[in-house]
Amino acid sequence: MPGRLQDRTAIVTGGVGGIGLATARRFAEEGARVVVVDLADEKGAAVAAELGGLYIRCDVTDAEQVDAMVARTIEAYGSVDIAFNNAGISPPDDDSILDTGLEAWRRVQEVNLTSVYLCCKAVLPQMRTQGRGSIINTASFVAVMGAATSQISYTASKGGVLAMSRELGVQFAREGIRVNALCPGPVDTPLLRELFSKDPERAARRLVHIPMGRFADATEIANAVLFLASDESSFITASTFLVDGGISGAYVTPL
C-alpha cells in the first residue's frame, strides 16, 4: 500500500537530530524521498543512507548555500513537494532582555528566523511551477504566549516565523501551496536536555506548566508534521498548529 507521501520529495533542515530526525524517518516510512539538510556531515550522511535519501551540507543562514541546496534537490529528484524548515538554536546566552547581548540576539534571529525566510524564498518558485507544495515552518508555543523562562531572542524569532508563515499561507493559497507554522511545546530532544541540564530549576519550572505533565516525544511532533505535509491536511494553510500538551489552553495546571 503506498505511503501518504509516496514519491514526494521532502527537504528537512536540522535533519540529524531531535524533531528533524524523527520527521525525516516518518517521511521516509511514508514513501518520501528525503533530503536531510544540516552541518553535521558524518551523522547527516548516515541518516541519509539509513533513509535511502540525500544529505546536503548547508548553512541555512547563507542565501547562496540555501539556493544551491534547493537546486541540488531539484536536480536529484525533479521536485520539491515538502519543505520542513526546522533548523533552530536555543543557546544559554539567550535569556532575559536584561542579560542578552546583541550578538546573541542576532545569532538566534539569523538561525531561527532568517533561515526560514531564505528556505521559503528558495523553494517557492519550484512549488509555483509545480502548482503544489507544503511548507511547514517550526515556530513554538512561545510564539503565541509569554514564556515562563525567558529566551527573548528565541521567543521573538518564533513569533516572526509564525507571522511570516501566516502571510505566506494566505499569499500562495490559490497556487496550491500551503504554508503552516508548527508550534510545539517543550520536546524531549538533545537541545532541551542540554539547556536544562545546566539549570534543573528552569526545567522544573517549564514542566509544571504542561497539563499533560511531561515533555513531548519527538515522534509525536513528527506525526503532526506528517499530517501537515500530507493531503490529509489539504484544507489547512496559514494556521497556527499547536502541539503543546495543553500549555496554551491552560490558566493553571493541577499538581
Residue pairs with C-beta under 8 A, 6 or more apart in sequence:
2 31
3 29
3 30
3 31
3 32
4 30
4 31
4 226
4 230
4 231
4 232
5 27
5 30
5 31
5 32
5 81
5 82
5 226
5 229
5 230
6 30
6 31
6 32
7 31
7 32
7 33
8 31
8 32
8 33
8 79
8 81
8 82
9 32
9 33
9 35
9 73
9 77
9 78
9 79
9 80
9 81
9 82
10 24
10 27
10 32
10 33
10 34
10 35
10 81
10 82
10 83
10 84
10 229
11 35
11 37
11 69
11 70
11 73
11 80
11 82
11 83
11 84
11 119
11 123
12 20
12 23
12 24
12 27
12 34
12 35
12 36
12 37
12 84
12 86
13 20
13 37
13 38
13 58
13 60
13 84
13 85
13 86
13 87
13 115
13 119
14 20
14 37
14 38
14 86
14 87
14 88
15 21
15 23
15 24
15 34
15 36
15 37
15 38
15 44
15 47
15 86
16 36
16 38
16 40
16 43
16 44
16 47
17 40
17 43
17 189
17 190
17 191
18 187
18 189
18 190
18 191
18 218
19 86
19 138
19 184
19 187
19 189
19 218
19 221
19 222
19 225
20 36
20 38
20 84
20 86
20 87
21 47
21 218
22 218
22 219
22 221
22 222
23 84
23 86
23 221
23 222
23 225
23 226
24 34
24 36
24 47
24 51
24 53
25 50
25 51
25 222
26 219
26 222
26 223
26 225
26 226
27 34
27 82
27 84
27 226
27 229
28 34
28 51
28 52
28 53
30 226
30 230
32 81
32 82
32 229
33 53
33 54
33 77
34 48
34 51
34 53
34 54
35 53
35 54
35 55
35 56
35 69
35 73
35 76
35 77
36 44
36 47
36 48
36 51
36 53
36 54
36 55
36 56
37 44
37 55
37 56
37 57
37 58
37 60
37 69
37 87
38 44
38 55
38 57
38 58
38 87
39 57
39 58
39 59
41 55
41 57
44 55
44 57
45 55
47 53
47 55
48 54
48 55
54 72
54 73
54 76
54 77
56 69
56 72
56 73
58 65
58 66
58 68
58 69
59 65
60 66
60 85
60 87
60 111
60 115
60 118
60 119
61 110
61 111
61 114
61 115
61 118
62 118
63 118
66 115
66 118
66 119
66 122
67 122
69 122
70 80
70 119
70 122
70 123
70 126
73 80
74 80
74 126
79 126
79 130
80 123
80 126
80 127
80 130
80 133
81 127
81 130
81 132
81 133
81 134
82 133
82 134
82 135
82 136
82 229
83 119
83 120
83 123
83 133
83 134
83 135
83 136
84 136
84 138
84 225
84 229
85 115
85 116
85 119
85 120
85 135
85 136
85 137
85 138
86 136
86 138
87 111
87 115
88 111
88 112
88 115
88 138
88 157
89 107
89 108
89 111
89 112
89 191
90 108
90 151
90 154
90 191
90 192
90 195
91 104
91 107
91 108
92 195
92 198
93 100
93 101
93 104
94 100
94 104
94 105
94 108
94 151
94 152
94 153
94 154
95 150
95 151
95 152
96 150
96 152
97 150
97 152
100 152
100 153
104 153
105 152
105 153
107 153
108 153
108 154
108 157
109 153
109 156
109 157
109 160
112 153
112 154
112 157
112 158
112 161
113 157
113 160
113 161
113 164
116 137
116 138
116 161
116 164
116 165
117 164
120 135
120 137
120 164
120 168
120 179
123 133
123 135
124 133
124 135
124 168
124 172
124 177
126 133
127 133
127 135
127 172
127 175
127 176
127 177
128 172
128 175
128 177
130 176
131 175
131 176
132 176
132 177
133 176
133 177
133 178
134 177
134 178
134 179
134 180
134 228
134 229
134 230
134 233
135 165
135 168
135 177
135 178
135 179
135 180
136 179
136 180
136 181
136 182
136 225
136 228
136 229
137 161
137 164
137 165
137 179
137 180
137 181
137 182
138 161
138 181
138 182
138 184
139 158
139 159
139 161
139 162
139 165
139 181
139 182
139 183
139 240
140 154
140 155
140 158
140 183
140 184
141 183
141 184
141 185
141 242
141 244
141 247
141 248
142 151
142 154
142 155
142 158
142 159
143 155
143 158
143 159
143 161
143 162
143 181
143 183
143 240
144 162
144 183
144 240
144 242
144 248
145 247
145 248
146 155
147 155
148 205
148 206
148 209
149 202
149 205
149 206
158 183
161 181
162 181
162 183
162 240
165 179
165 180
165 181
165 238
166 181
166 238
166 239
166 240
167 238
168 179
168 238
169 178
169 179
169 180
169 237
169 238
169 239
170 237
170 238
172 179
173 237
173 238
178 228
178 233
178 234
178 236
178 237
179 237
179 238
180 228
180 233
180 236
180 237
180 238
180 239
180 241
181 239
181 240
181 241
182 221
182 224
182 225
182 228
182 241
182 243
183 240
183 241
183 242
183 243
183 244
183 248
184 216
184 221
184 224
184 243
184 244
185 210
185 215
185 216
185 242
185 243
185 244
185 245
185 247
186 192
186 206
186 207
186 210
186 215
186 216
187 215
187 216
187 217
187 218
187 221
188 215
188 216
188 217
188 218
189 218
192 215
195 202
196 202
196 203
196 206
207 213
207 214
207 215
208 253
208 255
209 247
209 250
209 253
210 244
210 245
210 246
210 247
210 253
211 245
211 246
211 247
211 249
211 250
211 253
211 254
212 245
212 246
213 253
214 245
215 245
216 243
216 244
216 245
220 243
221 243
224 241
224 243
227 233
228 236
228 241
242 248
